Amino acid sequence: MRYDYLIVGSGLFGSIFAYEANKKGKKCLVIDKRNHIGGNIYTEKAEGINVHKYGAHIFHTSNKKVWDYIQQFAQFNRYTNSPIANYKGEIYNMPFNMNTFNKLWGVVTPEEAKAKINEQIKESGITEPHNLEEQAISLVGKDIYEKLVKGYTQKQWGRPCHELPAFIIKRLPVRFTYDNNYFNDLYQGIPIGGYTQIIEKMLSGIEVRLNCDFFEHRKELENIADKIIFTGMIDQYYDYCYGELEYRSLKFEEEILDTENYQGNAVVNYNEYEVPYTRIIEHKHFEYGPQPKTVITREYPATWQKGDEPYYPMNDEKNNALYSKYKALADKEDKVIFGGRLGMYKYFDMHHVIEEALKCVTKEL
Ligand code: FAD
C-alpha cells in the first residue's frame, strides 16, 4: 500500500495535518509510538473524570481563527485558569496580583502595593543582578521572591537560585488588579468531555498504527509514502549527528481519592522547596465535576536523559544554536516536513501548534 503522507506522531500537529490532507483526498498513514492517540493533550476517563494524563492543559488563545477551528471538534466550557500557590500552608493567588499583595502585606490599593514592592526593590540595593536570585529580587522584592519564586524555581531547575543565571527570568508578571485569571487571552476554556475526542474526530476514517516507533521500522516506513510529516525529535531523525538537544522532563503521580473535593481548585502550586512536587492537579475541577470520588496528579520536575519523555524543549542560546544546525538540514529536505514542538524544537502551546499546523497545511496542500 502506498500513501501520500506518512505522519509520524498523532499529537495535535500530526492530527490536524492528517485531517486536512484527508479532506483533500490524500491518503494518510498516522503512526505513534505510544499506545494511544493525542500526544500530550491525551485525556482518559477515570471515575467519570477526564484526566489530563500529561499535565494540566488549558486552552487559551486570542486568535479567532484558531478558536473557531478547534470548536469544530468539541464544545468548550468557561473554565478560567486561576491557579493558587500553597506556601507552607498559606494560600496566595497567582499570577501575583492585588489579592496576593493584600494577603502578603494587607495593602488595599494598587498604589500601596506598588510602593511596597518598590520599597523592597530599593532596600535590596541590587542594580546589576548576577544570578536569578538577584534578578527576581530586583524585579519584585524579597517577600514575593522568598515565598513564591525561590523554592518553586529551585525545584524546577534542580539548583539553588543564586547558582542559576539571571537571564532565565526576564520578567515576573505582576498585576495591580484583583483579577485571578492567569491568561490575558480573549478566549479560554476546556473541551467538555476531554481532549481525546478532538483527536478522535480529526483521525476518523484515517489509518492509524499505535505502538509503532518510526525508528524501529525506519527502512520500511521511509518508502511507504511520497512525503513524511515528522513530529518526533528532530535530532533523533538525524541520528544526533550534531549532538543532542536538551529537554526538561516531568514525572506524574496519579491517585484516586475517596473524597469529593480534595483541594477546591484544579491547579495548586507548591512553592516551598521542601515539598518535592511543584503542583497538584485535581482534574474534576476543569469540568466542574460532581463525581463522588476525585483524581489528583502530583507533578514532579525531572532532569531529562536520553530515553525519557521530552516534555519541554530548553530554548536557551546553546540549544537554539544546535537546533539551527538541524534546521538547516531540514530545510534541504524535499520529502520530509518537521512540525510540532519536537520537530520544530520550540515550546508551543496548543494554539501555537494549531497556527503552525494550519500554516503548514496551507503551504503543502
Ligand atoms: P506531541 O503532543 O508531543 O505529539 C507528538 C507525538 O509524536 C507523540 O504522541 C509522540 O508519541 C509521537 N512520536 C514522537 N516520536 C515518535 C516516533 N519516533 N515514532 C512514532 N511516534 C512518535 N498547551 C496549552 O495550550 N495549554 C496548557 O495548559 C498546556 N499545558 C501543558 C502542560 C504540560 C505538562 C506540557 C508538557 C505541555 C503543555 N502544553 C499546553 C503544550 C501542549 O501539550 C502542546 O502544545 C501540544 O501537545 C503539542 O502537540 P505536538 O503534536 O506538537 O506534540
Residues whose N, C-alpha, C, O or C-beta is under 5 A from the ligand:
A	BS01	FAD	V8 G9 S10 G11 L12 F13 G14 I31 D32 K33 R34 G38 G39 N40 I41 Y54 G55 A56 H57 I58 F59 C212 D213 F214 F215 T231 G232 M233 Y311 G340 R341 L342 F348 D349 M350 H351 V353
